[in-house]
């Protein structure tokens, strides 16, 4: 009989280690843990070989993927003949959300910074048309209309570094001051979207962020750890993995040095934008629909789609296709275009939502950045600073950014769900300086195997639409030479429609 491994949660066992095996056992818990994952899609593709071909449909445009990029493309096709197919049970992609007994919470991208005027004219125009932003004459600025979801700057974040609290992740001192001076010289030049960055700065895309900085600063290990946290948090890779263009853009694209920037964070996170985009379409949006294959036929495409609920195949004849799904899947769906994206590296993420009975001190901080022995643990977001509707409940949303080599180990999440929750609780207990286990009512774990494309050297400014093979098939999504940001996803969808028309 095989003996299972027992884990002492006070040990230095990190999440990547826990995921290596499904044999761990831990202390029993009084709360339930639910896992959301699409990791078993491969089994569905295999099983679908035996599904009947139910019917054939026609459409002018088929959109693959129901995240921000796909829905942004759909926004430009309102009133026209199109279909959008999304694999998951709900729209959203990495901007998904869920509800538990009336408590709404984000399971992916969870905020946007409140400076919409910087997003680019076309993105701003779409947000205005969706009644998301408005121009305020007295401030000569654009702002989010639902101002109740703005988290004020003073309660925005704090950093927990091995038991010590401070304002910023980067350690205080002259090194940080010198670093910010370098970054400030790029302010105003790191445009959004990134495709508009002037060619004078394209050399930054050829080297890593850490190599760029080593030529200018004497970096300490502690400072590098802080840089790595920031890069992992937004770009999925460390300072040695991402390009200098991505690193500089992180610190210089936002008006840190000229104004205080608030956060726009509804309870459902960026699912708020998904709901707004989806609401304008009465039909044409299909969830639980997995695009299985795309084959060029004459001037159009024959697309086989798995209707997951009905366990049947729909064959769709489309004049044009906008592929806004994750590009790694092209290996199976459209093999002759997979080579365009084969070099992409993706960071897997785990998101844990702890639904708790609220007995914790308040007010809290919205983002609680945590530096621990586990570099993959990014800390947590506290719903106490959000506009919520259920009294007495609070959601602590913890995040893990994993290295690409951990992706195959994600199939062990279901078997290890209790231990993963317990390990994360250990970190939360350190932060609150008390055991909060008795407060936990339910835990949700969201698994995202390809959550973030890592913008390594050479990745940005590399839109594959310029060299695509099929003139009537275009690509959208942040894994098409973009940074993993909301306005980049929106812009990619808008651009894909332009290419489609070209």
Secondary structure, DSSP 8 states (H G I E B T S, - for coil): ----EE--TTS---HHHHTT-S-EE----SSEEEEE--TTHHHHHHHGGGSEEEEEEEEEEEEE--SHHHHHHHHTTTTSSEEEE-SSSSS-GGG-EEEETTEEEESS---EES-GGGG-HHHHHHHHHTTSEEEETTTTEEEES-GGGEE-GGGSEEEEETTEEES-SS-SSHHHHHHHHHHHTTTTTS-SSGGGS-GGGGGGGGSBHHHHHHTT----HHHHHHHHHHHHHHHSS-TTTSBHHHHHHHHHSS-TTTS---EE--TTTTHHHHHHHHTT-SS-EESSEEEEEEEEETTEEEEEEEETTTTEEEEEEEEEEEE-S-GGGHHHH-HHHHTTTTT--EEEEEEEEEEEE--S-SS--SEEEEE-S-TTEEEEEEGGGS--SSTTEEEEEEEEE--GGGGGGGGGHHHHHHHHHHHHHHHHHHHHTS--GGGEEEEEEEEEEEEEE---TT-SS--GGGG-S-TTEEE-STTTT--S-HHHHHHHHHHHHHHHH-
